[in-house]
């Protein structure tokens, strides 16, 4: 007889004998005791959930209206201004919006290279601001952040649902939700920077929760996700190889959903669609730099030959395509057995392959593996938390160095911060140190992503980062809670 879902997994937290410590501390120097959320927020899970989500929301809203990236948020402002006026944001480079713009005001900026979902959202936010904002630009910044912030809270809620379903442990589920609600890296990316990837993360976790759903439903979700942000298209090869027979046509239907939504979004405001393909090329191919091996292309001995051979750069910028197809084919084999966590493992494998091979891994893309690894640590593999911590530290280090300790993000309220960062970056000494540190982080991140692929292939339950390899030679301390076997102790 098939066991109930919550007791099916023998390696889940509720039966492993070891609770994860993922929520026992908020990283980067903050130490918050979350080991017993019932003491903090009351005995009833419903009350605890509401308090965690409310506090997480309050933290994010405290940053939402006065922070933002001086380029990205400026692009979203101008995109929203164009869309609200009925003009295609893809048609031209748009000038600064008087009374609203704060960064890059002396040069026109093109719309972000997204499908029209986000331009429509930005346009709607701008229209709302015109009616209720009273001309205060900070109200507009606040409105532009609300979609990503709502996605953040939804991710926290879905982590709760997934962990509760897999383990039956309410306390572990609350801890997983609290980890995301109070996760500094996520708060910085979404509420401070204003990036949009939390919404796509919601769709990925939705598929994870509905892992036993029909192939058609999953492909439809991936199609909607691709319309929201292109990154979810990488899961369609996995769907193709996972399915059998005519069900392999469902990923094509998913792409059809993306195309249909795009056509409608262009047709309703009468935007010309001819400009869409060239405008989205940079988004899909990548622009170099970032925290994987593409960052090293900025080194002088690599930059010159790459600039002289544009064909090499073209190949490198599209290397992720055959890579994720191969990853989907390989990960689909895990669905031939009823192993617990196979969907989570496959999604993480395909996603890690993309992050490794994409020509430019940017800070916001790390939200995806962090959410999936958190789900994994709180269910099947609590001893992977050390590896997750290390990955978070690497990403956070790159984030802080790349954004000059976050000074960039104060520019909406303090425009002089923009000049300060530019002066720092142009300094012969400090600018050189910053770029050298970025190269070091890129090398470490690339190696760690390679290791994560190896961990997933081997299904290693307790990996240690390769950078710690000298310490791996030391024997582990014996587990005093487990008595030695008679054979090991010499007893008969």
C-alpha positions in Angstrom: 0.0 0.0 0.0 1.3 3.4 -0.9 2.3 5.4 2.2 0.9 8.9 2.9 3.0 11.6 1.3 4.4 13.1 4.5 5.8 9.8 5.8 7.1 8.5 2.5 10.7 9.8 2.6 13.0 8.0 5.0 15.6 10.7 4.7 13.4 13.6 5.5 14.1 15.9 8.4 11.4 14.5 10.6 13.0 11.0 10.6 16.6 11.7 10.0 17.5 12.5 13.6 19.1 15.7 12.7 17.3 19.0 12.2 18.9 21.4 9.7 20.5 24.5 11.0 19.8 26.5 7.8 17.5 28.9 9.7 19.5 28.9 12.9 21.4 32.0 11.7 21.0 34.7 9.1 24.2 34.8 7.2 26.7 37.6 6.9 27.3 38.3 10.5 23.7 38.3 11.8 22.8 35.6 14.3 19.1 35.1 14.8 17.8 32.1 16.8 15.0 30.6 14.8 15.3 27.1 16.2 11.9 27.2 17.9 9.5 29.5 16.0 6.7 28.4 18.2 8.3 30.2 21.1 8.9 33.4 19.0 5.5 33.6 17.4 3.1 31.5 19.3 2.1 27.9 19.2 -0.4 28.1 16.3 1.3 27.6 12.9 -1.2 29.9 11.2 -0.2 32.8 13.5 3.5 32.0 13.0 3.2 32.1 9.2 1.4 35.4 9.3 4.0 37.0 11.6 6.9 35.7 9.5 5.4 37.0 6.3 4.5 40.3 7.8 8.0 40.9 9.2 9.5 39.9 5.9 7.2 42.2 4.0 8.0 45.1 6.4 11.7 44.7 5.9 11.4 44.7 2.2 9.1 47.7 2.1 11.5 49.7 4.2 13.9 49.6 1.3 11.5 49.6 -1.6 10.9 53.3 -2.2 14.4 54.9 -1.8 16.8 52.3 -3.2 17.4 50.9 -6.6 20.1 50.2 -9.2 20.8 53.4 -11.1 20.7 51.6 -14.4 18.1 48.9 -14.1 15.6 50.9 -12.1 16.1 53.8 -14.5 15.4 51.4 -17.5 12.2 50.2 -15.8 11.0 53.8 -15.2 11.5 54.8 -18.8 10.0 51.5 -20.0 6.9 52.2 -17.8 6.7 55.8 -19.0 6.7 54.7 -22.7 4.3 51.8 -22.2 1.9 54.0 -20.2 1.8 56.5 -23.1 0.9 53.7 -25.6 4.4 53.7 -27.3 6.4 50.5 -27.8 9.2 50.5 -25.3 11.3 48.5 -27.7 11.1 51.0 -30.6 13.9 53.4 -29.5 16.2 54.5 -26.8 14.2 56.6 -24.4 15.4 59.8 -22.7 15.1 60.6 -19.0 11.7 61.2 -17.6 11.5 64.7 -16.1 10.9 64.7 -12.3 11.3 61.0 -12.0 14.7 59.9 -13.5 17.7 59.8 -11.2 20.4 57.8 -13.0 22.0 58.0 -16.4 20.0 61.1 -17.1 22.3 62.4 -19.8 21.9 59.5 -22.1 19.0 57.6 -23.7 18.4 54.0 -22.6 16.7 51.2 -24.4 14.0 49.1 -22.8 15.0 46.0 -20.9 15.3 43.0 -23.1 12.3 41.2 -21.8 9.2 39.8 -23.4 6.3 42.3 -22.9 5.0 40.9 -19.6 7.3 43.2 -17.6 6.9 46.3 -19.8 3.1 45.9 -19.4 3.6 45.7 -15.6 5.8 48.7 -15.6 3.4 50.6 -17.7 0.5 49.7 -15.4 2.5 50.8 -12.4 3.3 54.1 -14.1 -0.4 54.7 -14.8 -1.3 54.0 -11.2 1.4 56.4 -10.0 0.0 59.1 -12.3 -3.4 58.8 -10.6 -2.4 58.3 -7.0 1.3 59.2 -6.7 0.8 62.9 -6.4 3.9 63.4 -8.5 6.2 62.0 -5.8 8.8 59.9 -7.6 9.5 57.8 -4.6 5.9 56.5 -4.8 6.7 55.3 -8.3 9.8 53.5 -7.1 7.7 51.9 -4.4 5.1 50.7 -7.0 7.7 49.2 -9.3 9.0 47.0 -6.5 5.7 45.5 -5.5 5.6 42.7 -8.0 9.0 41.3 -7.1 8.3 41.7 -3.4 5.0 39.8 -3.7 7.0 37.1 -5.5 9.4 37.0 -2.6 6.6 36.3 -0.1 5.1 33.7 -2.4 8.5 31.9 -2.6 8.6 31.8 1.2 5.1 30.4 1.4 5.8 27.7 -1.3 8.9 26.6 0.6 6.7 26.2 3.7 4.2 24.1 1.7 6.9 21.9 0.1 8.8 21.2 3.3 5.6 20.5 5.2 4.5 18.1 2.5 7.8 16.2 2.3 8.5 16.0 6.0 5.3 16.5 8.0 7.4 18.7 10.3 5.7 22.1 10.9 8.7 23.5 12.7 11.0 22.6 9.8 8.5 24.1 7.3 8.3 27.4 9.4 12.1 27.5 9.5 12.4 27.1 5.7 9.9 29.9 5.2 11.7 32.1 7.8 15.0 31.5 6.0 13.7 33.0 2.8 11.6 35.8 4.5 14.7 37.0 6.3 17.4 36.1 3.8 19.7 39.1 3.3 20.8 38.2 -0.2 17.3 37.9 -1.4 16.2 41.1 0.3 19.1 42.9 -1.4 18.4 41.6 -4.8 14.6 42.1 -4.8 13.7 44.9 -2.4 16.9 47.0 -2.7 18.1 46.4 -6.2 14.6 45.8 -7.6 15.3 42.7 -9.7 12.3 40.6 -10.9 13.5 37.0 -10.6 11.5 36.2 -7.5 8.4 35.9 -9.7 10.0 33.3 -11.9 11.2 31.5 -8.8 7.5 31.1 -7.8 6.8 29.3 -11.0 9.7 26.9 -10.5 8.6 26.1 -7.0 5.0 25.6 -8.2 6.2 22.9 -10.7 8.2 21.4 -7.8 5.1 21.2 -5.7 3.1 19.8 -8.5 5.8 17.3 -9.5 3.2 14.5 -10.1 1.0 16.7 -12.2 0.3 15.9 -15.8 3.0 16.6 -18.4 0.7 19.1 -20.1 0.2 21.2 -17.0 4.0 21.4 -16.3 4.7 22.4 -19.9 2.0 25.1 -19.7 3.6 26.5 -16.5 7.0 26.6 -18.2 5.5 28.4 -21.2 4.0 31.0 -18.9 7.3 31.3 -17.1 9.2 31.9 -20.3 6.8 34.7 -21.1 7.5 36.2 -17.6 11.3 35.7 -18.0 13.1 33.7 -20.6 15.1 31.6 -18.1 12.4 29.0 -17.6 12.7 27.8 -21.2 15.7 25.8 -20.0 13.4 23.3 -18.4 11.5 22.4 -21.6 14.3 19.9 -22.8 13.9 18.1 -19.4 10.2 17.9 -20.0 10.8 16.5 -23.5 13.1 13.7 -22.4 11.1 13.0 -19.3 7.9 12.3 -21.2 7.1 9.4 -23.4 5.4 9.0 -26.8 3.1 11.8 -27.9 3.5 13.5 -24.5 6.8 14.7 -25.8 4.9 17.2 -27.9 3.8 19.1 -24.7 6.9 21.2 -24.5 6.1 22.5 -28.0 2.7 23.5 -26.7 4.4 25.3 -23.8 6.4 27.3 -26.3 3.1 28.0 -28.1 1.7 29.4 -24.9 4.7 31.8 -24.7 4.2 32.8 -28.4 0.5 33.3 -28.0 0.8 35.5 -24.9 3.5 37.5 -26.6 1.4 38.1 -29.7 -1.5 39.2 -27.6 0.7 41.6 -25.5 2.0 43.2 -28.7 -1.4 43.3 -30.5 -3.5 44.9 -27.8 -1.4 48.2 -27.6 -0.6 47.9 -31.4 3.2 47.6 -30.9 5.2 46.5 -33.9 6.6 43.0 -33.1 9.5 43.2 -35.6 11.8 44.8 -33.1 11.3 42.0 -30.5 13.9 39.5 -31.7 16.9 41.8 -31.8 15.9 43.5 -28.5 15.8 40.2 -26.6 19.1 38.7 -28.0 21.3 40.1 -25.3 18.9 38.8 -22.6 19.1 35.2 -23.9 22.7 35.1 -25.1 24.3 37.0 -22.1 26.5 40.0 -22.1 29.7 38.6 -20.5 31.1 39.4 -17.1 29.3 38.2 -14.1 30.3 35.7 -11.5 31.2 32.7 -13.7 34.0 32.0 -16.1 32.8 34.8 -18.5 34.1 37.3 -16.1 37.7 36.2 -17.0 37.1 37.5 -20.6 37.9 40.9 -19.2 41.5 40.0 -18.6 43.8 41.7 -21.1 45.3 38.5 -22.5 41.8 37.1 -23.2 40.0 40.4 -24.1 42.1 41.2 -27.2 41.7 37.8 -29.0 38.0 37.6 -28.1 37.4 41.1 -29.5 39.3 40.2 -32.6 37.3 37.0 -33.1 33.6 37.8 -32.8 32.7 34.3 -33.9 34.3 32.8 -30.7 32.2 35.1 -28.5 29.1 34.2 -30.5 29.7 30.5 -29.8 30.5 31.1 -26.1 27.4 33.2 -25.6 25.2 30.3 -26.9 27.0 27.4 -25.3 24.3 27.2 -22.7 21.8 25.9 -25.3 23.4 22.5 -26.0 24.5 22.4 -22.4 20.9 22.5 -21.0 19.6 20.1 -23.6 22.3 17.6 -22.6 21.5 18.3 -18.9 17.8 17.7 -19.5 18.5 14.4 -21.3 20.8 13.2 -18.4 18.5 14.4 -15.6 15.4 12.8 -17.2 16.9 9.3 -16.4 16.3 10.0 -12.7 12.6 9.8 -13.3 12.8 6.1 -14.2 13.0 5.3 -10.6 10.6 6.4 -7.8 13.4 8.0 -5.7 12.3 10.8 -3.4 13.5 14.3 -4.5 14.1 13.3 -8.1 12.2 16.4 -9.4 14.1 18.7 -7.2 17.4 17.1 -8.1 16.6 17.3 -11.9 15.5 21.0 -11.7 18.6 21.9 -9.8 20.9 20.0 -12.2 19.5 21.8 -15.3 19.6 25.1 -13.6 23.1 24.7 -12.4 24.2 23.8 -15.9 22.7 27.0 -17.2 24.4 29.1 -14.5 27.7 27.5 -15.3 27.7 27.8 -19.1 25.8 31.0 -19.6 27.9 33.9 -20.9 27.5 36.0 -17.9 26.1 34.9 -14.5 24.6 37.9 -12.7 23.7 38.2 -9.1 19.9 37.9 -9.5 20.2 34.5 -11.1 21.5 33.0 -7.9 18.0 33.3 -6.3 17.0 30.2 -8.3 19.6 27.7 -6.9 19.3 29.2 -3.4 15.5 28.5 -3.3 15.9 25.0 -4.6 18.9 24.2 -2.3 16.9 25.5 0.7 14.1 23.1 -0.2 16.7 20.3 -0.5 18.4 21.1 2.8 15.1 21.2 4.7 13.9 17.9 3.3 16.3 15.3 2.1 19.9 16.6 2.7 20.3 18.6 5.9 24.1 18.1 5.7 24.3 20.0 2.5 23.8 23.3 4.5 27.6 23.9 4.7 27.7 23.8 0.9 24.7 26.2 0.6 26.3 28.6 3.1 29.5 28.6 1.1 27.6 29.3 -2.2 25.8 32.2 -0.5 29.0 33.6 0.9 30.6 33.6 -2.6 27.6 35.2 -4.2 27.3 37.8 -1.5 31.1 38.6 -1.8 30.7 39.2 -5.5 27.6 41.2 -5.0 29.2 43.5 -2.5 32.4 44.0 -4.5 30.6 44.5 -7.8 28.3 47.1 -6.3 30.9 48.9 -4.2 29.4 47.7 -0.9 25.9 48.6 -2.1 26.5 52.3 -2.4 25.1 52.1 -5.9 21.6 51.4 -4.5 21.4 54.7 -2.5 21.4 56.7 -5.7 17.5 57.2 -6.0 17.6 59.2 -2.8 21.2 60.4 -2.9 22.3 61.0 -6.6 25.8 61.9 -5.5 26.3 58.3 -4.6 26.5 57.6 -8.3 29.4 60.0 -8.7 31.1 58.5 -5.7 31.0 55.1 -7.1 32.2 56.2 -10.5 35.2 58.0 -8.9 36.0 54.9 -6.9 35.8 52.7 -10.0 38.1 55.0 -12.0 40.8 55.0 -9.3 43.9 53.3 -10.5 44.4 51.5 -7.2 40.9 50.7 -5.9 39.4 50.1 -9.3 42.1 47.5 -10.0 41.6 45.8 -6.6 37.9 45.6 -7.2 38.3 43.9 -10.6 40.9 41.5 -9.3 38.5 40.5 -6.5 35.7 40.0 -9.0 38.0 37.6 -11.0 38.8 35.6 -7.8 35.1 35.3 -6.9 34.4 34.2 -10.5 36.9 31.5 -10.4 35.6 30.2 -7.1 32.0 30.4 -8.2 32.8 28.5 -11.4 34.6 25.7 -9.5 31.7 25.5 -7.0 29.1 25.2 -9.7 31.1 22.4 -11.3 31.2 20.7 -7.9 27.4 21.2 -7.5 26.9 19.3 -10.7 29.1 16.5 -9.4 27.2 16.5 -6.1 23.9 16.1 -7.9 25.2 13.3 -10.2 26.6 11.4 -7.2 23.7 12.4 -5.0 26.3 13.2 -2.3 24.4 13.9 0.9 27.1 15.8 2.7 29.5 17.6 0.3 32.2 20.0 1.5 33.4 22.8 -0.8 36.4 21.9 -2.8 38.3 24.9 -1.5 38.4 23.2 1.9 40.1 20.1 0.4 43.2 20.2 2.8 40.8 19.8 5.7 39.1 16.8 4.0 42.2 14.8 4.8 41.5 15.0 8.5 39.4 12.2 9.9 36.0 13.2 11.0 35.3 13.2 14.7 33.2 10.2 15.8 29.5 10.7 16.3 29.2 10.3 20.0 25.5 9.9 19.7 25.9 6.7 17.8 27.6 3.8 19.7 30.3 1.9 17.8 29.3 -1.4 16.3 30.8 -4.6 17.9 33.0 -5.2 14.9 34.4 -1.7 15.0 35.1 -1.9 18.7 36.7 -5.3 18.6 33.8 -6.9 20.6 32.5 -10.3 19.5 
